[in-house]
Amino acid sequence: MAIKKQFLKSKPVCKVTFTVPAKEAKEVLVVGNWNNWDAKAEPLQKLKNGTFKGTVNLESGNSYEFKYVVDGQWQNEEQADAFVWNEFAASDNSVINL
């Protein structure tokens, strides 16, 4: 898994590209507090090599909590900037700092 950040000079926006290797998966989503944890808001596209990839525009200067949903299973990003405990889910959430 990987995260790539591209900060725009013209706007206070960061293009965040999420990449998840999941050859056997049928569907991978990225959900977080920027999209109210809506599991259908940010589907990642499956590439020919079996990797899922997608880009989300997020406001710079903020931190966001998120997780991946791989075929219905919630997973964290191993390379996240931080992790924070989520009482509701009784597990950690990944954090990205922009």
N, CA, C and O atoms as a GROMACS GRO file, in nm:
protein
  392
    1MET      N    1   0.084  -0.117   0.000
    1MET     CA    2   0.000   0.000   0.000
    1MET      C    3   0.089   0.123   0.000
    1MET      O    4   0.202   0.120   0.047
    2ALA      N    5   0.034   0.230  -0.054
    2ALA     CA    6   0.114   0.352  -0.060
    2ALA      C    7   0.024   0.474  -0.073
    2ALA      O    8  -0.090   0.467  -0.118
    3ILE      N    9   0.080   0.587  -0.030
    3ILE     CA   10   0.013   0.716  -0.043
    3ILE      C   11   0.111   0.811  -0.110
    3ILE      O   12   0.227   0.818  -0.071
    4LYS      N   13   0.063   0.885  -0.210
    4LYS     CA   14   0.144   0.988  -0.274
    4LYS      C   15   0.071   1.120  -0.259
    4LYS      O   16  -0.048   1.130  -0.288
    5LYS      N   17   0.143   1.223  -0.212
    5LYS     CA   18   0.084   1.355  -0.193
    5LYS      C   19   0.141   1.452  -0.296
    5LYS      O   20   0.262   1.461  -0.314
    6GLN      N   21   0.052   1.525  -0.363
    6GLN     CA   22   0.094   1.628  -0.458
    6GLN      C   23   0.022   1.758  -0.422
    6GLN      O   24  -0.097   1.773  -0.446
    7PHE      N   25   0.097   1.851  -0.363
    7PHE     CA   26   0.039   1.978  -0.321
    7PHE      C   27   0.031   2.073  -0.441
    7PHE      O   28   0.127   2.087  -0.516
    8LEU      N   29  -0.084   2.137  -0.458
    8LEU     CA   30  -0.103   2.232  -0.566
    8LEU      C   31  -0.057   2.370  -0.522
    8LEU      O   32  -0.083   2.412  -0.409
    9LYS      N   33   0.012   2.439  -0.611
    9LYS     CA   34   0.060   2.575  -0.578
    9LYS      C   35  -0.050   2.679  -0.595
    9LYS      O   36  -0.047   2.782  -0.528
   10SER      N   37  -0.145   2.653  -0.683
   10SER     CA   38  -0.249   2.751  -0.714
   10SER      C   39  -0.367   2.748  -0.617
   10SER      O   40  -0.444   2.844  -0.610
   11LYS      N   41  -0.384   2.637  -0.542
   11LYS     CA   42  -0.497   2.623  -0.449
   11LYS      C   43  -0.450   2.554  -0.322
   11LYS      O   44  -0.348   2.485  -0.324
   12PRO      N   45  -0.524   2.572  -0.211
   12PRO     CA   46  -0.487   2.501  -0.088
   12PRO      C   47  -0.538   2.357  -0.090
   12PRO      O   48  -0.612   2.315  -0.001
   13VAL      N   49  -0.498   2.283  -0.191
   13VAL     CA   50  -0.546   2.147  -0.213
   13VAL      C   51  -0.427   2.054  -0.233
   13VAL      O   52  -0.324   2.092  -0.290
   14CYS      N   53  -0.443   1.933  -0.185
   14CYS     CA   54  -0.344   1.828  -0.207
   14CYS      C   55  -0.412   1.713  -0.280
   14CYS      O   56  -0.516   1.664  -0.236
   15LYS      N   57  -0.353   1.670  -0.391
   15LYS     CA   58  -0.401   1.552  -0.462
   15LYS      C   59  -0.336   1.431  -0.396
   15LYS      O   60  -0.214   1.415  -0.401
   16VAL      N   61  -0.417   1.348  -0.332
   16VAL     CA   62  -0.367   1.231  -0.262
   16VAL      C   63  -0.402   1.107  -0.344
   16VAL      O   64  -0.519   1.080  -0.371
   17THR      N   65  -0.298   1.033  -0.383
   17THR     CA   66  -0.318   0.911  -0.460
   17THR      C   67  -0.297   0.792  -0.368
   17THR      O   68  -0.192   0.775  -0.306
   18PHE      N   69  -0.400   0.709  -0.361
   18PHE     CA   70  -0.398   0.588  -0.279
   18PHE      C   71  -0.374   0.468  -0.372
   18PHE      O   72  -0.440   0.455  -0.475
   19THR      N   73  -0.280   0.382  -0.334
   19THR     CA   74  -0.249   0.263  -0.413
   19THR      C   75  -0.252   0.141  -0.321
   19THR      O   76  -0.186   0.137  -0.218
   20VAL      N   77  -0.332   0.042  -0.362
   20VAL     CA   78  -0.348  -0.079  -0.280
   20VAL      C   79  -0.325  -0.201  -0.368
   20VAL      O   80  -0.402  -0.225  -0.462
   21PRO      N   81  -0.219  -0.280  -0.341
   21PRO     CA   82  -0.202  -0.405  -0.415
   21PRO      C   83  -0.299  -0.510  -0.362
   21PRO      O   84  -0.292  -0.549  -0.245
   22ALA      N   85  -0.390  -0.554  -0.447
   22ALA     CA   86  -0.493  -0.651  -0.404
   22ALA      C   87  -0.540  -0.730  -0.526
   22ALA      O   88  -0.654  -0.716  -0.569
   23LYS      N   89  -0.451  -0.812  -0.580
   23LYS     CA   90  -0.480  -0.885  -0.704
   23LYS      C   91  -0.607  -0.968  -0.699
   23LYS      O   92  -0.679  -0.977  -0.798
   24GLU      N   93  -0.635  -1.028  -0.585
   24GLU     CA   94  -0.751  -1.116  -0.573
   24GLU      C   95  -0.880  -1.041  -0.543
   24GLU      O   96  -0.988  -1.100  -0.551
   25ALA      N   97  -0.871  -0.914  -0.508
   25ALA     CA   98  -0.989  -0.837  -0.468
   25ALA      C   99  -1.076  -0.800  -0.588
   25ALA      O  100  -1.028  -0.784  -0.700
   26LYS      N  101  -1.204  -0.788  -0.560
   26LYS     CA  102  -1.298  -0.742  -0.661
   26LYS      C  103  -1.324  -0.592  -0.648
   26LYS      O  104  -1.350  -0.524  -0.747
   27GLU      N  105  -1.316  -0.540  -0.523
   27GLU     CA  106  -1.347  -0.400  -0.499
   27GLU      C  107  -1.261  -0.347  -0.384
   27GLU      O  108  -1.246  -0.412  -0.281
   28VAL      N  109  -1.204  -0.227  -0.405
   28VAL     CA  110  -1.130  -0.158  -0.300
   28VAL      C  111  -1.180  -0.014  -0.295
   28VAL      O  112  -1.190   0.053  -0.398
   29LEU      N  113  -1.213   0.031  -0.175
   29LEU     CA  114  -1.261   0.168  -0.153
   29LEU      C  115  -1.171   0.235  -0.052
   29LEU      O  116  -1.109   0.168   0.031
   30VAL      N  117  -1.164   0.367  -0.057
   30VAL     CA  118  -1.099   0.442   0.050
   30VAL      C  119  -1.208   0.529   0.112
   30VAL      O  120  -1.277   0.604   0.043
   31VAL      N  121  -1.223   0.517   0.244
   31VAL     CA  122  -1.326   0.592   0.315
   31VAL      C  123  -1.260   0.666   0.430
   31VAL      O  124  -1.162   0.620   0.489
   32GLY      N  125  -1.316   0.783   0.462
   32GLY     CA  126  -1.258   0.862   0.569
   32GLY      C  127  -1.350   0.971   0.616
   32GLY      O  128  -1.465   0.982   0.573
   33ASN      N  129  -1.298   1.053   0.707
   33ASN     CA  130  -1.383   1.158   0.762
   33ASN      C  131  -1.409   1.270   0.661
   33ASN      O  132  -1.498   1.352   0.684
   34TRP      N  133  -1.336   1.278   0.551
   34TRP     CA  134  -1.365   1.378   0.448
   34TRP      C  135  -1.489   1.342   0.367
   34TRP      O  136  -1.550   1.429   0.305
   35ASN      N  137  -1.528   1.214   0.366
   35ASN     CA  138  -1.648   1.173   0.291
   35ASN      C  139  -1.750   1.105   0.382
   35ASN      O  140  -1.833   1.026   0.336
   36ASN      N  141  -1.744   1.139   0.512
   36ASN     CA  142  -1.838   1.086   0.611
   36ASN      C  143  -1.840   0.934   0.615
   36ASN      O  144  -1.944   0.874   0.642
   37TRP      N  145  -1.725   0.872   0.589
   37TRP     CA  146  -1.710   0.727   0.595
   37TRP      C  147  -1.807   0.655   0.502
   37TRP      O  148  -1.850   0.543   0.532
   38ASP      N  149  -1.840   0.718   0.391
   38ASP     CA  150  -1.931   0.661   0.292
   38ASP      C  151  -1.855   0.558   0.207
   38ASP      O  152  -1.767   0.594   0.129
   39ALA      N  153  -1.889   0.431   0.223
   39ALA     CA  154  -1.817   0.322   0.159
   39ALA      C  155  -1.825   0.326   0.006
   39ALA      O  156  -1.745   0.259  -0.060
   40LYS      N  157  -1.916   0.399  -0.051
   40LYS     CA  158  -1.927   0.405  -0.197
   40LYS      C  159  -1.873   0.537  -0.254
   40LYS      O  160  -1.878   0.558  -0.376
   41ALA      N  161  -1.822   0.624  -0.168
   41ALA     CA  162  -1.782   0.758  -0.213
   41ALA      C  163  -1.654   0.759  -0.296
   41ALA      O  164  -1.644   0.835  -0.393
   42GLU      N  165  -1.556   0.675  -0.261
   42GLU     CA  166  -1.425   0.679  -0.327
   42GLU      C  167  -1.379   0.540  -0.371
   42GLU      O  168  -1.286   0.485  -0.312
   43PRO      N  169  -1.441   0.483  -0.473
   43PRO     CA  170  -1.392   0.353  -0.520
   43PRO      C  171  -1.259   0.370  -0.593
   43PRO      O  172  -1.241   0.467  -0.668
   44LEU      N  173  -1.166   0.278  -0.572
   44LEU     CA  174  -1.040   0.281  -0.643
   44LEU      C  175  -1.052   0.195  -0.769
   44LEU      O  176  -1.126   0.097  -0.771
   45GLN      N  177  -0.979   0.233  -0.872
   45GLN     CA  178  -0.986   0.162  -1.000
   45GLN      C  179  -0.884   0.049  -1.003
   45GLN      O  180  -0.769   0.067  -0.963
   46LYS      N  181  -0.925  -0.067  -1.050
   46LYS     CA  182  -0.833  -0.181  -1.062
   46LYS      C  183  -0.752  -0.169  -1.190
   46LYS      O  184  -0.808  -0.155  -1.299
   47LEU      N  185  -0.620  -0.175  -1.176
   47LEU     CA  186  -0.530  -0.170  -1.290
   47LEU      C  187  -0.500  -0.312  -1.339
   47LEU      O  188  -0.530  -0.409  -1.269
   48LYS      N  189  -0.442  -0.324  -1.457
   48LYS     CA  190  -0.413  -0.455  -1.516
   48LYS      C  191  -0.318  -0.538  -1.430
   48LYS      O  192  -0.324  -0.661  -1.434
   49ASN      N  193  -0.231  -0.473  -1.351
   49ASN     CA  194  -0.135  -0.546  -1.268
   49ASN      C  195  -0.196  -0.592  -1.135
   49ASN      O  196  -0.126  -0.650  -1.052
   50GLY      N  197  -0.326  -0.566  -1.115
   50GLY     CA  198  -0.394  -0.610  -0.993
   50GLY      C  199  -0.392  -0.509  -0.881
   50GLY      O  200  -0.448  -0.534  -0.774
   51THR      N  201  -0.330  -0.395  -0.904
   51THR     CA  202  -0.326  -0.288  -0.805
   51THR      C  203  -0.448  -0.199  -0.822
   51THR      O  204  -0.492  -0.174  -0.934
   52PHE      N  205  -0.503  -0.152  -0.711
   52PHE     CA  206  -0.613  -0.056  -0.713
   52PHE      C  207  -0.556   0.082  -0.685
   52PHE      O  208  -0.469   0.097  -0.598
   53LYS      N  209  -0.604   0.183  -0.758
   53LYS     CA  210  -0.547   0.317  -0.746
   53LYS      C  211  -0.656   0.422  -0.766
   53LYS      O  212  -0.748   0.404  -0.845
   54GLY      N  213  -0.642   0.531  -0.691
   54GLY     CA  214  -0.736   0.642  -0.705
   54GLY      C  215  -0.682   0.767  -0.640
   54GLY      O  216  -0.599   0.760  -0.549
   55THR      N  217  -0.728   0.883  -0.687
   55THR     CA  218  -0.682   1.011  -0.636
   55THR      C  219  -0.800   1.089  -0.579
   55THR      O  220  -0.908   1.094  -0.638
   56VAL      N  221  -0.776   1.151  -0.463
   56VAL     CA  222  -0.877   1.232  -0.396
   56VAL      C  223  -0.815   1.370  -0.370
   56VAL      O  224  -0.701   1.379  -0.325
   57ASN      N  225  -0.891   1.474  -0.396
   57ASN     CA  226  -0.846   1.610  -0.366
   57ASN      C  227  -0.890   1.645  -0.224
   57ASN      O  228  -1.009   1.644  -0.193
   58LEU      N  229  -0.792   1.676  -0.138
   58LEU     CA  230  -0.821   1.711   0.001
   58LEU      C  231  -0.760   1.847   0.034
   58LEU      O  232  -0.656   1.884  -0.020
   59GLU      N  233  -0.826   1.920   0.122
   59GLU     CA  234  -0.779   2.052   0.162
   59GLU      C  235  -0.649   2.041   0.241
   59GLU      O  236  -0.639   1.963   0.336
   60SER      N  237  -0.551   2.119   0.201
   60SER     CA  238  -0.421   2.121   0.270
   60SER      C  239  -0.435   2.181   0.408
   60SER      O  240  -0.529   2.255   0.436
   61GLY      N  241  -0.340   2.148   0.495
   61GLY     CA  242  -0.338   2.204   0.630
   61GLY      C  243  -0.425   2.130   0.729
   61GLY      O  244  -0.445   2.177   0.841
   62ASN      N  245  -0.476   2.014   0.691
   62ASN     CA  246  -0.562   1.935   0.778
   62ASN      C  247  -0.508   1.793   0.792
   62ASN      O  248  -0.422   1.750   0.716
   63SER      N  249  -0.560   1.723   0.891
   63SER     CA  250  -0.535   1.580   0.908
   63SER      C  251  -0.666   1.507   0.884
   63SER      O  252  -0.772   1.556   0.921
   64TYR      N  253  -0.658   1.391   0.822
   64TYR     CA  254  -0.777   1.313   0.790
   64TYR      C  255  -0.759   1.170   0.837
   64TYR      O  256  -0.651   1.112   0.822
   65GLU      N  257  -0.864   1.112   0.892
   65GLU     CA  258  -0.866   0.971   0.929
   65GLU      C  259  -0.929   0.894   0.814
   65GLU      O  260  -1.023   0.941   0.750
   66PHE      N  261  -0.875   0.773   0.788
   66PHE     CA  262  -0.928   0.693   0.678
   66PHE      C  263  -0.894   0.545   0.696
   66PHE      O  264  -0.812   0.508   0.780
   67LYS      N  265  -0.959   0.464   0.615
   67LYS     CA  266  -0.931   0.320   0.605
   67LYS      C  267  -0.963   0.277   0.463
   67LYS      O  268  -1.034   0.346   0.389
   68TYR      N  269  -0.909   0.162   0.426
   68TYR     CA  270  -0.947   0.097   0.302
   68TYR      C  271  -1.052  -0.008   0.333
   68TYR      O  272  -1.053  -0.066   0.442
   69VAL      N  273  -1.141  -0.032   0.236
   69VAL     CA  274  -1.236  -0.142   0.246
   69VAL      C  275  -1.208  -0.233   0.127
   69VAL      O  276  -1.240  -0.199   0.012
   70VAL      N  277  -1.148  -0.347   0.155
   70VAL     CA  278  -1.109  -0.443   0.051
   70VAL      C  279  -1.206  -0.560   0.057
   70VAL      O  280  -1.202  -0.641   0.150
   71ASP      N  281  -1.294  -0.567  -0.043
   71ASP     CA  282  -1.398  -0.671  -0.046
   71ASP      C  283  -1.471  -0.682   0.088
   71ASP      O  284  -1.493  -0.792   0.138
   72GLY      N  285  -1.506  -0.568   0.145
   72GLY     CA  286  -1.584  -0.565   0.269
   72GLY      C  287  -1.501  -0.570   0.396
   72GLY      O  288  -1.557  -0.556   0.505
   73GLN      N  289  -1.371  -0.590   0.386
   73GLN     CA  290  -1.284  -0.597   0.503
   73GLN      C  291  -1.209  -0.464   0.521
   73GLN      O  292  -1.144  -0.416   0.429
   74TRP      N  293  -1.221  -0.407   0.640
   74TRP     CA  294  -1.158  -0.278   0.670
   74TRP      C  295  -1.010  -0.299   0.699
   74TRP      O  296  -0.973  -0.387   0.777
   75GLN      N  297  -0.924  -0.217   0.636
   75GLN     CA  298  -0.780  -0.228   0.653
   75GLN      C  299  -0.717  -0.090   0.668
   75GLN      O  300  -0.767   0.009   0.614
   76ASN      N  301  -0.607  -0.085   0.741
   76ASN     CA  302  -0.531   0.039   0.755
   76ASN      C  303  -0.423   0.048   0.649
   76ASN      O  304  -0.382  -0.053   0.589
   77GLU      N  305  -0.377   0.170   0.626
   77GLU     CA  306  -0.262   0.196   0.539
   77GLU      C  307  -0.136   0.182   0.621
   77GLU      O  308  -0.116   0.254   0.719
   78GLU      N  309  -0.050   0.089   0.583
   78GLU     CA  310   0.074   0.063   0.658
   78GLU      C  311   0.167   0.184   0.662
   78GLU      O  312   0.241   0.202   0.758
   79GLN      N  313   0.163   0.268   0.558
   79GLN     CA  314   0.252   0.383   0.549
   79GLN      C  315   0.182   0.514   0.588
   79GLN      O  316   0.224   0.622   0.546
   80ALA      N  317   0.076   0.505   0.668
   80ALA     CA  318   0.005   0.625   0.713
   80ALA      C  319   0.097   0.713   0.796
   80ALA      O  320   0.195   0.666   0.853
   81ASP      N  321   0.066   0.842   0.802
   81ASP     CA  322   0.146   0.936   0.881
   81ASP      C  323   0.133   0.908   1.030
   81ASP      O  324   0.225   0.935   1.107
   82ALA      N  325   0.018   0.854   1.070
   82ALA     CA  326  -0.007   0.822   1.212
   82ALA      C  327  -0.127   0.728   1.218
   82ALA      O  328  -0.191   0.698   1.117
   83PHE      N  329  -0.156   0.684   1.339
   83PHE     CA  330  -0.275   0.602   1.365
   83PHE      C  331  -0.343   0.658   1.488
   83PHE      O  332  -0.277   0.704   1.582
   84VAL      N  333  -0.476   0.655   1.488
   84VAL     CA  334  -0.552   0.707   1.602
   84VAL      C  335  -0.662   0.606   1.636
   84VAL      O  336  -0.724   0.548   1.548
   85TRP      N  337  -0.684   0.587   1.766
   85TRP     CA  338  -0.784   0.492   1.813
   85TRP      C  339  -0.924   0.542   1.782
   85TRP      O  340  -0.954   0.660   1.801
   86ASN      N  341  -1.009   0.453   1.735
   86ASN     CA  342  -1.148   0.483   1.704
   86ASN      C  343  -1.235   0.400   1.798
   86ASN      O  344  -1.245   0.278   1.782
   87GLU      N  345  -1.298   0.465   1.894
   87GLU     CA  346  -1.383   0.394   1.992
   87GLU      C  347  -1.498   0.320   1.924
   87GLU      O  348  -1.532   0.209   1.964
   88PHE      N  349  -1.559   0.383   1.823
   88PHE     CA  350  -1.675   0.324   1.756
   88PHE      C  351  -1.640   0.188   1.694
   88PHE      O  352  -1.716   0.092   1.708
   89ALA      N  353  -1.526   0.182   1.626
   89ALA     CA  354  -1.486   0.059   1.558
   89ALA      C  355  -1.397  -0.030   1.645
   89ALA      O  356  -1.370  -0.145   1.608
   90ALA      N  357  -1.352   0.022   1.759
   90ALA     CA  358  -1.262  -0.051   1.848
   90ALA      C  359  -1.135  -0.095   1.777
   90ALA      O  360  -1.087  -0.207   1.796
   91SER      N  361  -1.082  -0.006   1.694
   91SER     CA  362  -0.957  -0.032   1.622
   91SER      C  363  -0.896   0.102   1.583
   91SER      O  364  -0.957   0.208   1.598
   92ASP      N  365  -0.773   0.096   1.532
   92ASP     CA  366  -0.705   0.218   1.487
   92ASP      C  367  -0.756   0.260   1.350
   92ASP      O  368  -0.797   0.177   1.269
   93ASN      N  369  -0.751   0.390   1.326
   93ASN     CA  370  -0.772   0.446   1.192
   93ASN      C  371  -0.638   0.498   1.142
   93ASN      O  372  -0.554   0.542   1.222
   94SER      N  373  -0.616   0.492   1.013
   94SER     CA  374  -0.500   0.554   0.952
   94SER      C  375  -0.522   0.706   0.951
   94SER      O  376  -0.635   0.753   0.944
   95VAL      N  377  -0.412   0.782   0.957
   95VAL     CA  378  -0.418   0.927   0.953
   95VAL      C  379  -0.325   0.978   0.845
   95VAL      O  380  -0.212   0.930   0.833
   96ILE      N  381  -0.371   1.074   0.766
   96ILE     CA  382  -0.287   1.142   0.670
   96ILE      C  383  -0.283   1.290   0.707
   96ILE      O  384  -0.387   1.354   0.726
   97ASN      N  385  -0.162   1.343   0.717
   97ASN     CA  386  -0.142   1.484   0.753
   97ASN      C  387  -0.105   1.562   0.628
   97ASN      O  388  -0.008   1.530   0.559
   98LEU      N  389  -0.182   1.665   0.599
   98LEU     CA  390  -0.154   1.747   0.482
   98LEU      C  391  -0.117   1.885   0.530
   98LEU      O  392  -0.088   1.973   0.449
   0.00000   0.00000   0.00000
